Amino acid sequence: MKSAVILLPGLNRDRDMIAALTKISGKPPVTVWQTDTEIPDVDLVVIPGGFSYGDYLRCGAIGARMPVMDAIRRKAESGVRVMGVCNGFQILLEAGLLPGALMRNASLKFVCKEVKLEVVNADTTFSRAYAQGQVIRCPVAHHDGNYFADAETLARMNGNGQVVFRYAEGTNPNGSIEDIAGIVNEAGNVLGMMPHPENLIEPAHGGSDGRGIFESALDLLGKAAA
């Protein structure tokens, strides 16, 4: 399985994401620059976290309008898996590839801590490694992670099983509505999440709870990854 990591000015989790994908799949991902208009033939495209364009205007607003996003949109429409983490999630929302919006944390403060996530839907291409209702650990680091959607959109998402992860056991770090931490599009091949699973994939990180998201997306379940 091949993967690609998108690079934009200000993203600072690209090295973490590249390292995680390399360790889990055994193959380094290709890197794609913001002005590229084509993405190689890959199975998973990842937009990592950070502060694209310094979070000017709105978080992810400028990044979502870069040429590479048209290529990502075409990949998503063709069924390729796309994953956005933290600022990557913000970019996917700004680009209209996922519903809803991310607002300033309810505390109005940057939050960097470990939280717990409940796997609300274990029947997705990104969550198959987990059991329904399983609670996993995952770190967060963001200032604008307060997810919001109107009542009609929330009802539709819940009905479609688009909510994949919720903050569990009172660990919601940002005031996100219905404790939402990660969602997919209606087709199920685009995931956006605020927590950073790439930072909890091996014993050196203090645990491997986030590894299953990548193993699921890369079809590595039951296989020996290098």
C-alpha positions in Angstrom: 0.0 0.0 0.0 1.4 3.4 -1.0 0.8 6.7 0.8 1.4 10.4 0.2 1.9 13.3 2.7 0.9 16.8 1.6 3.4 19.6 2.5 2.3 23.2 3.0 4.2 26.1 4.6 3.6 26.1 8.3 2.7 22.5 8.7 5.0 21.1 11.4 3.8 17.5 11.9 4.8 16.3 8.4 8.0 14.6 9.8 6.0 12.8 12.4 3.4 11.6 9.9 6.1 10.5 7.4 7.9 8.6 10.2 4.6 6.9 11.3 3.6 5.8 7.8 7.1 4.5 7.1 7.3 2.5 10.3 3.8 1.0 10.0 3.8 0.3 6.2 7.5 -0.3 5.7 7.5 2.1 2.8 8.2 5.9 3.0 5.3 8.0 1.7 5.8 10.2 -1.3 5.7 13.9 -0.4 3.5 16.3 -2.5 4.1 20.1 -2.4 1.2 22.6 -2.1 1.6 23.8 -5.8 1.6 20.3 -7.3 -1.5 19.6 -9.4 -1.1 15.9 -9.5 -0.7 13.2 -6.9 1.0 9.9 -7.7 -1.0 6.6 -7.7 -1.4 6.0 -3.9 -3.9 4.3 -1.6 -3.8 6.9 1.1 -3.3 10.7 1.1 -2.6 12.4 4.4 -2.7 16.1 5.3 -0.7 16.5 8.6 -1.1 18.9 11.4 0.5 22.2 12.2 -0.3 25.8 11.3 -0.6 26.1 7.5 0.1 29.7 6.5 0.3 30.7 10.1 -3.5 30.1 10.5 -4.1 33.6 9.0 -7.7 34.3 8.1 -9.0 31.0 9.6 -7.2 27.8 10.4 -6.8 25.9 7.1 -8.5 28.6 5.0 -5.5 29.4 2.9 -4.2 25.9 2.7 -7.6 24.7 1.5 -7.2 26.9 -1.6 -3.9 25.7 -2.8 -3.6 23.9 -6.2 -2.9 20.6 -4.5 -6.4 20.5 -3.1 -8.0 20.1 -6.5 -5.8 17.0 -6.9 -6.9 15.7 -3.4 -10.5 16.3 -4.3 -10.2 14.3 -7.5 -8.5 11.5 -5.5 -11.3 11.5 -2.9 -14.0 11.4 -5.6 -12.3 8.4 -7.2 -12.4 6.5 -3.9 -8.9 7.0 -2.7 -8.6 7.3 1.1 -7.8 10.8 2.4 -7.0 11.6 6.0 -6.5 15.0 7.7 -5.2 15.4 11.2 -5.6 18.6 13.3 -4.8 21.4 10.8 -5.4 18.8 8.1 -8.9 18.3 9.5 -9.4 22.1 9.4 -8.2 22.1 5.7 -10.6 19.4 4.7 -13.5 21.3 6.3 -12.5 24.5 4.6 -12.3 22.7 1.3 -15.8 21.3 1.7 -14.6 17.7 1.7 -16.2 17.2 5.2 -19.2 18.8 6.8 -19.2 21.3 9.8 -16.6 23.7 11.1 -13.9 24.0 13.7 -14.0 27.0 16.1 -11.8 28.3 18.8 -11.5 26.0 21.9 -14.1 26.8 24.5 -11.3 27.6 27.0 -9.8 30.1 24.4 -6.5 28.5 25.2 -4.1 26.2 23.3 -4.5 22.6 24.6 -1.7 20.1 24.5 -2.5 16.9 26.4 -3.5 13.3 26.2 -7.2 12.5 25.8 -9.3 9.4 25.5 -11.3 8.5 22.4 -14.3 6.2 22.1 -14.6 4.4 18.8 -18.2 5.2 17.9 -18.1 3.4 14.5 -15.7 0.5 14.1 -17.0 -0.3 10.7 -15.1 2.2 8.6 -12.0 2.0 6.5 -10.1 3.9 9.2 -11.3 2.2 12.4 -11.5 -1.5 11.5 -8.7 -2.3 13.9 -10.8 -1.4 16.9 -13.8 -2.8 18.6 -17.1 -0.9 18.7 -17.1 1.2 21.8 -13.4 0.7 22.5 -11.7 3.6 24.3 -8.2 4.4 23.2 -5.6 7.0 24.2 -4.5 9.8 21.9 -2.6 13.1 22.2 -4.1 16.5 21.1 -2.4 19.8 20.4 -4.6 22.6 19.0 -6.2 26.0 19.6 -9.2 25.6 17.2 -10.6 22.1 17.7 -14.1 22.9 18.8 -16.2 21.0 16.2 -19.6 22.4 15.3 -22.4 21.5 12.9 -26.0 22.5 12.8 -28.7 20.2 14.1 -29.8 18.9 10.7 -26.2 18.1 9.7 -25.5 16.4 13.0 -28.6 14.2 12.7 -27.6 13.2 9.2 -24.1 12.4 10.2 -25.2 10.3 13.2 -27.7 8.5 11.0 -25.0 7.7 8.4 -22.4 6.6 10.9 -20.1 9.5 10.0 -19.0 10.2 13.6 -16.1 7.8 14.1 -14.5 9.0 17.3 -15.8 10.9 20.3 -13.8 12.3 23.3 -14.5 9.8 26.1 -14.6 9.8 29.9 -14.9 13.6 30.3 -11.7 14.3 28.3 -13.2 16.7 25.7 -10.4 19.3 25.5 -12.2 21.9 23.3 -15.9 22.0 23.9 -16.6 20.1 20.6 -20.4 19.5 20.1 -21.5 16.0 21.1 -17.8 15.3 22.0 -17.0 14.8 18.3 -13.3 14.1 17.7 -13.3 12.5 14.2 -15.6 12.2 11.3 -15.8 10.7 7.8 -17.6 11.9 4.7 -20.7 10.1 3.4 -18.7 7.8 1.2 -16.5 6.8 4.2 -13.1 7.4 2.5 -12.3 10.8 3.9 -11.4 11.1 7.6 -10.8 14.2 9.6 -9.8 14.2 13.2 -8.2 16.6 15.7 -6.2 14.2 17.8 -2.7 13.0 16.6 -2.7 9.2 16.2 0.8 9.4 14.6 2.2 10.4 17.9 1.1 7.2 19.7 2.1 4.3 17.4 5.0 2.6 19.3 6.4 1.9 22.7 8.8 4.8 22.4 5.7 7.0 22.4 4.4 5.4 25.5 1.8 3.3 23.7 0.5 2.2 20.3 -3.2 3.1 20.5 -3.1 5.2 17.4 -1.5 2.6 15.2 -4.8 0.9 14.3 -6.0 3.9 12.4 -3.1 3.6 9.9 -3.2 -0.2 9.8 -6.9 0.1 8.9 -6.4 2.7 6.2 -3.4 0.9 4.7 -5.1 -2.6 4.7 -2.4 -4.0 7.0 -4.6 -5.7 9.5 -3.5 -9.3 10.1 -0.3 -8.6 8.0 3.2 -8.3 9.3 4.3 -4.7 8.7 8.0 -3.9 8.6 
